Amino acid sequence: MRIMFAGGGTGGHIYPALAVAEEIKQKRPETEFLFVGGTRGVEQKIISSSGFPVKTIPVTALPRTLSPDIFSFIGRLGVSIIKSRSYIRKFKPGVIMATGSYISGASMIAAISLGVPVVIQEQNSFPGITNRKLGRYAKIVFLGFEDAGKYFGTNSEVHVTGNPVRKDIGAEPRETSAQAFGFDPTRKTVFVFGGSQGAQKINKTFSEIVESIADSGIQVLWQTGEKNAAKWASYDGSADGRIRTYRYIDNMAQAYAASDLVVARAGAMSITEITVCGLPAVFVPLPTAAANHQEHNARTLVNAGAASVIFERELTPRLLEQEITRIVTSDERLAVMSKASAKLGKKNAARTIAGILIDRYGQN
């Protein structure tokens, strides 16, 4: 079996593909893999460190406004389609799995033109423009959220599998995880993060209340991100060690396991990991996300009773502190929201997708 994965730009488009690849590799060790990503994202580092071969294409995102950049985009897209066709001809995959983003679009167009079957793994409740436009040509669509199904019509076979996550997510014990951060596992803990680069609005707002929250006895695990991390580093170890700050947390599985409540953006993969771990959340959707998809993602959990949402335009220190303490200080509220979150979590998504791909394309 030969399978090619296309997607990149962010970890949210890379990790689902890697999770599926690992499952296929475990079930079919003889399988050959090829990943195609962009030249400007994190995919080369992440994929290569996982032991899979990766090729790159120079395509960039479609400009959001009419400008001379459109000509550069068209040129890079054309080169990327040609390169993708070359990779496909040489590798001869039996199927291509696209995980979204502008990067996957070039490979999908190349595959369709060469008659190679394409399947899509859509992470968000509102699909990006690439998957919405090219989804009609997909043989199978795997959905992270059932709400996304209405955007793919009737030409494709649709499976609501949830988003694939790494095996360690939701599998770490609380006690040793809390101790890894220097925390007391019996105390309530809030985990705040905004992605690898950090969410500056969340960080600035939270910085005004973090000491107040910690002084009430709540432990705080705060991933500030790389950007301006030094500004928040002075909080690390304060409040008798109840505040811990990190530029970046490598072991997210332990971070989730040590926590009772998460404050975060509403990216699809963050939501998936949060629900797999059965955690309540306070979401602050990124207002500039394409087609406002983070708000759509967050509302799915809010409607299920698993989370609350604060829009960035309404975010204030007082409101954020009120919402955090309202949830984390009530064992009853935590239990109800945790149960609702866990009900949405699908731990076996990678295994399910891998099984379907092997069944349909395992002879190729």
C-alpha positions, 0 to 999 in steps of 0.5 A, a space after each residue: 500500500 502506498 499513501 500520500 498525505 497533503 497538508 500543512 502550514 500549522 500543526 492542526 493540519 499535520 498532526 491528524 495526518 501523522 496520527 493516521 499514518 502511525 495507525 496504518 504503519 502499525 497495522 500494515 508495516 509494509 506501507 509506503 508513505 509520502 507527505 507533501 507540505 509547504 516550504 514556509 510552515 512547520 511541517 518539515 520539522 514535525 514530519 521529519 522528526 516522526 520518521 516519515 519522508 516529506 516533499 515540499 511545494 511553494 504555494 502560499 495562501 490566497 490573498 484576502 484582498 485584491 492586490 498584486 500578490 494575487 499574481 505571485 499566488 497564481 504563479 506559486 500555485 501553478 508551480 506547486 501543481 506541477 511539482 505535486 503531479 511529479 511527486 504523484 507520478 514517481 511515488 504512485 500512491 493508491 490514495 491521497 489524504 488531504 487535511 486541508 489548507 492551501 497546501 493540500 489544494 495543489 496536491 488535490 488538483 494534481 491528484 484529480 487531474 491524474 485520476 488518483 483517488 482523493 479523501 479528505 479529513 476536515 477538522 473544523 465544523 466550518 470547512 476551509 475554502 480548499 475543502 469546500 471547493 474541492 470536496 465534491 471530488 473526494 471519494 471519502 470525507 472524514 469529519 471532525 464535526 458532524 456540522 461540517 457534513 452539509 458542506 460536502 453534498 452527496 457525491 462523497 461518502 461521509 464518515 463522522 469520525 472525530 479528529 485523529 489525535 496522538 495516542 498519549 492524549 487522554 492517557 496520562 495519569 493525573 498525579 504524575 502529570 501534576 507533579 511533572 509541573 510541580 503541582 499538587 494533584 489534589 488542587 484545582 488547576 487551570 491550563 491557559 494556552 493560545 498555540 505555539 506562538 501564543 495568543 497576545 490578547 489572552 495573555 495580556 488579559 490573563 496577566 491582570 488576573 493570574 495572581 488573583 486566581 492563584 491567591 485563591 488557591 487555584 493552580 495555573 499552568 500557562 503556556 505563553 507562546 514564543 512571542 513576547 514570552 519574556 514579558 510573562 516569565 516573571 510570573 513563573 513560580 509565584 504564588 508559592 509555586 501555584 503559577 507556572 509559565 512555559 514558552 512551549 509545552 512539549 508534553 501536552 498530554 501531561 498538561 491536559 491530565 494535570 488540569 481541570 479547566 482549559 482557557 484557549 482559542 477554539 482551533 479544531 485540534 485544540 477542541 479535539 484534544 480537550 474533548 478526548 480528555 473530557 475537559 471543560 473549557 472557556 474559549 476565546 475564538 480567534 476573530 480573524 480565523 478564516 470564515 470565522 470557523 473558530 466561533 463555529 467550532 466553539 459553539 458546537 461545545 457550548 451548545 453541548 454544555 461542555 464549554 463557555 465562550 467569550 468573544 475577543 471584543 468582549 474580553 476583559 480581565 473581570 469577565 475572564 476571572 468571573 468565568 474561570 472561577 464560576 466553573 472551576 470552584 464548582 465541583 458539580 459544574 465541573 462534573 457536568 461539563 466534563 461529562 458533556 466534553 467527554 461525550 463529544 470526544 472520539 478517541 479512536 478517530 485515527 484507528 477508524 480512518 486507518 481501517 477504512 483506508 486500508 479496507 478500500 485502498 490496501 491493495 494499491 
